[in-house]
Amino acid sequence: MGESEKIMKIVFNKQKMANAVAPLMCCVDSKGTLKAVEGILIEASLPDTVTLTTFDIEKGMRITCNAEVIEEGSYIVNAQKFNQTLKVMDNETLTLSIDEKCHAVIEFGKSVHTMNALPGSDFPTIPGFESVNSFIISQSIVKEVLNKVSFAMGINNQRYVLDGCYCVVEEGKLTMVACDGFKLAKCEKYMDIENTGTGTVKQLAHAFIIPYKTVNELQRLLSSDENAKMKVYVTHKHTIFHFGDMVFFSRVVDGYYIDYDRMLMKEDKIFMTISRNKLLSALERACLITEERIIGALRASVKLDLSENILKITAVSTAGSTYDEIDVEQKGDDIFIAFNNKYLIDCVRSCGGENLMISMSSPHASINITPYDKDETVDEVYMLLPVRLND
């Protein structure tokens, strides 16, 4: 029997294997045309190492776990079927064996379950897990910044570079930006970042665009523990995130990101300081009107009328109406302006601080939302385009 035909046999703890398989499912392509990307690549190495990998061509994950390896091998099993089988097997210790004809057998005692497998050589080529460019960064801070900007990412945007989050890693600073053409979120976090690169350029300076699907998974995978770190490797085509025994990797969006600072720089003439919680509560009440879907009717916008240090918030649709007044600090002219309420809520909710500074210039120009009280460790700004009103 040749090396590629050798039978593979491992004995493993069901719960530990199930815990390893669960996060892998996010990188399984169940709608693809390749059978291999619907599966988990299982690589068994003597004496007790089993490596599990899933890869949907855009993103992938590799987890290493312990098991008793009786015979080494490399095979692919269907991820969904393997995951479901683990859930219904009763015994804590299970045996998986795959023969040269790619018949997979999971068994314990007199219970036997079979499924088809594929040779490991059918699995798509995955990127290398290391590069000369790398750094170590706090998981909780990356998660915090992603949570602040990810709502503004584009999805299937005509400008494909907007379909994700733009990340800039520099000495002592992490910058993340997201924009879908209607709203923009930018957050700069001043923090310690350890440069572990081994290349000729010793200065920490990386810029890359993470696809939106990868961002969504990262938010789920990243720990909120302030002491948790991760090592990130950056290549021209991929970013690789190392979390202990787990490696999560993704392609990056190829292209140059928009000049977001130019979009944010403008001469505002109207400034409003307002309680974040009071504004958010009023906008959420307006949601009962603006977010109700009525057949044949356009979605209602929320209207802001700023005059004499009072902000009036209104929304009207065929379903009803809402009205709120909030005392504010106003500098500059009066203004009447309207927005997509959901977009405005997302911006207000993401912005930190008890009070907000909202900068405006005209009913037809974008606004900037920033915290009124500055934090020395973070700079954040949220830009939103208004909705044009019929005269």
C-alpha positions in Angstrom: 0.0 0.0 0.0 1.4 3.4 -1.1 1.8 6.4 1.3 -1.2 8.1 -0.2 -3.3 5.0 0.3 -2.4 4.3 3.8 -5.3 3.9 6.2 -5.8 6.6 8.8 -7.0 5.7 12.3 -7.4 7.9 15.4 -9.1 7.6 18.7 -10.4 10.8 20.2 -12.6 12.4 23.0 -15.9 13.3 21.4 -16.4 16.5 23.4 -12.9 17.8 22.7 -13.3 17.0 19.0 -16.8 18.7 18.9 -15.3 21.8 20.5 -12.6 21.9 17.9 -15.0 21.4 15.0 -17.6 24.0 16.0 -15.5 27.1 15.1 -14.3 25.5 11.9 -17.8 25.5 10.5 -17.6 29.3 9.7 -15.1 28.5 6.9 -17.0 25.7 5.2 -18.4 26.5 1.8 -21.7 24.5 1.7 -22.8 26.1 -1.6 -19.5 25.6 -3.6 -18.9 23.5 -6.6 -15.9 21.8 -5.1 -16.6 18.9 -2.7 -13.3 19.5 -0.9 -14.3 22.9 0.4 -17.4 21.4 2.0 -15.2 19.3 4.2 -12.7 19.3 7.0 -9.2 18.3 6.2 -8.1 15.9 8.9 -4.3 15.3 9.2 -3.1 12.8 11.8 0.5 12.7 12.9 2.2 10.3 15.3 2.1 10.2 18.2 -0.9 12.3 19.2 -1.4 15.3 16.9 -4.5 15.9 14.8 -4.8 19.0 12.7 -8.2 20.1 11.4 -8.6 22.7 8.5 -11.5 24.3 6.7 -11.1 26.7 3.8 -13.8 28.3 1.6 -11.3 29.9 -0.7 -11.8 33.4 0.9 -11.1 32.5 4.5 -10.0 29.5 6.4 -9.2 28.1 9.9 -6.8 25.5 11.3 -7.0 24.0 14.8 -4.6 21.5 16.3 -5.9 19.1 19.0 -4.7 16.0 20.8 -5.8 12.4 19.9 -4.4 9.0 19.9 -3.0 8.4 16.5 -2.8 4.8 15.5 -2.1 5.3 11.8 -1.1 8.6 10.2 -3.0 10.0 7.2 -4.6 12.9 5.5 -8.3 12.8 4.4 -11.3 15.1 3.9 -14.7 14.4 5.5 -17.9 16.3 4.9 -18.0 19.0 7.7 -21.7 19.1 8.2 -22.1 15.3 8.4 -19.0 14.9 10.7 -20.3 17.6 13.0 -23.8 16.1 13.2 -22.4 12.6 13.7 -20.4 13.8 16.7 -23.5 15.2 18.3 -25.5 12.0 18.1 -22.8 9.6 19.2 -23.3 8.6 22.8 -19.9 7.4 23.9 -17.2 9.8 25.1 -14.4 8.0 23.2 -14.8 7.5 19.5 -12.7 5.9 16.7 -12.3 7.3 13.2 -10.8 5.2 10.6 -10.5 5.8 6.8 -9.4 3.1 4.4 -7.7 3.3 1.0 -11.1 3.4 -0.7 -12.0 6.6 1.2 -14.6 4.9 3.4 -14.8 6.7 6.7 -16.0 4.9 9.8 -16.9 6.4 13.1 -17.5 3.8 15.8 -17.7 2.9 19.5 -18.7 -0.5 20.9 -21.3 -1.9 18.5 -22.4 1.4 17.0 -20.9 2.1 13.6 -21.5 5.1 11.3 -20.0 5.3 7.8 -19.6 8.2 5.4 -17.6 9.0 2.3 -14.2 10.8 2.4 -11.8 12.3 -0.1 -8.0 12.1 -0.2 -6.3 15.0 1.5 -4.5 15.9 -1.7 -7.9 17.2 -3.1 -8.0 20.0 -0.5 -7.3 23.4 -2.0 -3.9 25.0 -1.5 -3.9 27.1 1.6 -1.5 30.1 2.2 1.6 29.8 4.4 0.9 30.6 8.0 3.9 32.8 8.6 5.6 35.7 6.8 8.4 38.2 7.5 5.8 40.9 8.4 4.1 40.3 11.8 3.0 42.0 15.0 1.4 41.1 18.3 -1.6 43.0 19.4 -4.4 42.9 22.0 -7.4 40.9 21.0 -9.9 42.9 23.1 -8.8 46.3 21.6 -9.0 45.0 18.0 -12.5 43.6 18.9 -13.5 47.0 20.4 -12.4 49.0 17.4 -14.0 46.6 14.9 -17.3 46.8 16.8 -17.1 50.6 16.4 -16.6 50.7 12.7 -17.9 47.5 11.2 -21.5 48.7 10.8 -20.3 51.1 8.1 -18.8 48.4 5.8 -20.0 48.0 2.3 -21.6 44.7 1.1 -21.4 43.9 -2.6 -20.6 47.6 -3.3 -19.8 48.6 -6.8 -16.4 49.9 -5.4 -15.2 46.5 -4.2 -12.6 48.1 -1.9 -15.4 49.2 0.3 -16.5 45.6 1.0 -14.6 45.4 4.2 -12.6 47.2 6.9 -9.4 49.1 6.1 -6.7 48.6 8.7 -3.6 50.6 9.3 -1.1 49.3 11.8 1.7 51.8 12.9 4.0 52.3 15.8 1.7 52.9 18.8 -1.5 53.2 16.8 -4.2 51.1 15.2 -6.5 52.8 12.7 -9.7 51.2 11.2 -12.0 52.7 8.7 -15.2 51.4 7.1 -17.4 53.2 4.5 -20.3 52.1 2.2 -20.8 55.4 0.4 -23.5 56.7 2.7 -21.8 56.5 6.1 -18.2 56.4 7.2 -16.7 55.3 10.5 -13.1 55.9 11.5 -11.4 54.9 14.8 -7.8 55.5 15.8 -6.6 53.7 18.9 -3.3 54.6 20.6 -1.9 51.4 22.0 1.2 49.2 22.4 1.8 47.0 19.3 4.8 44.7 19.4 6.6 44.5 16.0 7.8 40.9 15.5 8.7 41.3 11.8 11.9 39.8 10.5 12.1 41.6 7.2 14.5 44.4 6.1 12.0 47.1 7.0 12.0 47.3 10.8 9.4 50.0 11.2 5.8 48.9 11.9 3.7 50.0 8.9 1.0 47.8 7.4 -2.2 48.6 5.6 -4.7 46.1 4.3 -8.4 45.6 3.7 -10.1 42.8 5.5 -13.3 41.4 3.7 -16.6 41.9 5.5 -17.2 38.2 6.0 -13.8 37.9 7.7 -14.6 40.9 9.9 -17.8 39.3 11.0 -16.0 36.1 12.0 -13.2 38.0 13.7 -15.7 39.8 15.9 -17.0 36.4 17.1 -13.5 34.8 17.5 -11.7 37.6 19.3 -11.6 37.5 23.1 -12.7 40.3 25.4 -10.0 39.4 27.9 -7.7 42.4 28.3 -4.7 40.1 28.7 -5.4 38.0 25.5 -3.0 38.7 22.6 -2.8 37.4 19.1 0.0 37.4 16.5 -0.9 38.7 13.0 1.1 37.9 9.9 0.6 40.1 6.8 1.4 39.1 3.2 0.5 40.7 -0.1 -2.6 38.5 -0.4 -3.5 37.2 3.1 -3.7 38.1 6.7 -3.1 35.3 9.2 -4.3 35.5 12.8 -2.8 33.2 15.4 -4.8 32.5 18.6 -2.9 29.8 20.5 -3.8 26.5 18.9 -6.1 28.2 16.4 -5.0 29.9 13.1 -7.6 32.0 11.2 -6.5 33.2 7.8 -8.2 35.3 5.1 -7.5 36.9 1.8 -7.3 40.6 1.7 -9.2 42.9 -0.7 -6.9 43.8 -3.5 -6.9 47.5 -4.3 -6.3 51.0 -2.9 -8.8 52.3 -0.3 -10.5 55.6 -0.6 -9.0 58.9 0.6 -11.3 59.0 3.7 -9.6 62.0 5.4 -10.5 64.1 2.4 -14.1 63.1 2.9 -14.0 64.1 6.6 -12.3 67.5 6.1 -14.8 70.3 5.6 -15.7 73.7 7.0 -18.6 73.2 9.3 -20.6 76.2 10.5 -23.2 74.6 12.8 -22.3 72.7 16.0 -24.6 70.9 18.4 -23.7 69.3 21.7 -26.2 66.7 22.8 -26.7 63.9 25.3 -25.9 60.6 23.6 -28.4 58.6 25.5 -31.2 61.1 25.1 -30.6 61.3 21.3 -30.4 57.5 21.0 -33.7 57.0 23.0 -35.5 59.5 20.8 -34.2 57.9 17.6 -35.2 54.5 18.8 -38.7 55.7 19.4 -38.7 57.1 15.9 -37.7 53.7 14.6 -41.3 52.5 15.3 -42.3 54.8 12.4 -39.3 54.8 10.1 -38.5 51.1 10.1 -42.1 49.9 9.6 -42.4 48.4 6.1 -45.6 49.4 4.3 -46.3 48.0 0.9 -46.2 50.6 -1.8 -44.7 53.3 0.5 -41.2 54.6 0.8 -39.4 54.2 4.1 -39.8 57.3 6.2 -36.8 59.4 7.2 -36.1 61.0 10.6 -36.1 64.8 10.5 -34.0 66.9 12.8 -35.0 70.6 13.3 -32.3 72.5 15.3 -33.4 76.0 16.5 -32.7 78.1 19.6 -30.9 75.3 21.5 -33.7 72.8 21.0 -33.6 69.8 18.7 -36.9 68.6 17.5 -37.0 65.0 16.2 -39.9 64.0 14.0 -40.9 61.1 11.8 -44.2 60.7 9.8 -45.5 57.8 7.8 -48.9 56.3 6.9 -48.4 54.2 10.0 -48.3 57.2 12.4 -45.9 59.8 13.6 -43.5 60.6 16.4 -42.2 63.8 18.0 -39.4 64.5 20.6 -37.7 67.6 21.9 -34.2 67.6 23.4 -32.3 70.6 25.0 -28.9 71.0 23.3 -26.1 73.5 23.1 -26.1 75.2 19.7 -23.5 77.2 18.0 -24.2 78.7 14.6 -27.4 78.9 12.4 -30.6 76.9 12.6 -30.9 73.9 10.4 -33.5 71.4 9.2 -32.0 68.1 8.0 -33.2 64.5 7.5 -31.5 61.1 7.7 -32.0 57.4 7.2 -32.8 56.7 10.8 -31.1 53.3 11.0 -27.9 54.8 9.7 -28.1 57.6 12.2 -28.7 55.2 15.1 -25.7 53.1 14.1 -23.4 56.2 14.2 -24.7 57.4 17.5 -24.6 54.0 19.1 -21.0 53.4 18.0 -19.7 56.8 19.2 -18.3 56.8 22.7 -18.8 59.4 25.5 -21.8 60.7 27.4 -22.2 63.7 25.1 -21.8 64.1 21.3 -20.6 66.9 19.1 -22.5 66.9 15.8 -21.0 69.2 13.2 -23.1 70.4 10.2 -22.9 72.9 7.4 -26.1 72.6 5.3 -29.1 70.3 4.8 -27.4 68.8 1.7 -23.9 68.1 3.1 -22.6 65.3 5.3 -22.4 65.6 9.1 -19.6 64.5 11.4 -20.4 62.9 14.8 -17.6 62.8 17.4 -17.4 62.5 21.2 -17.7 65.9 23.0 -15.3 64.8 25.7 -12.0 63.8 24.2 -10.2 60.5 25.2 -6.4 60.6 24.9 -6.3 56.9 23.9 -8.8 57.1 21.0 -10.0 59.4 18.2 -13.2 58.5 16.5 -15.5 60.2 13.9 -18.6 59.1 12.1 -19.7 60.7 8.9 -23.3 60.4 7.5 -24.9 61.8 4.4 -28.4 63.3 4.8 -31.5 62.4 2.9 -32.7 64.9 0.4 -36.1 66.3 1.1 -38.8 67.4 -1.4 -39.2 71.1 -1.3 
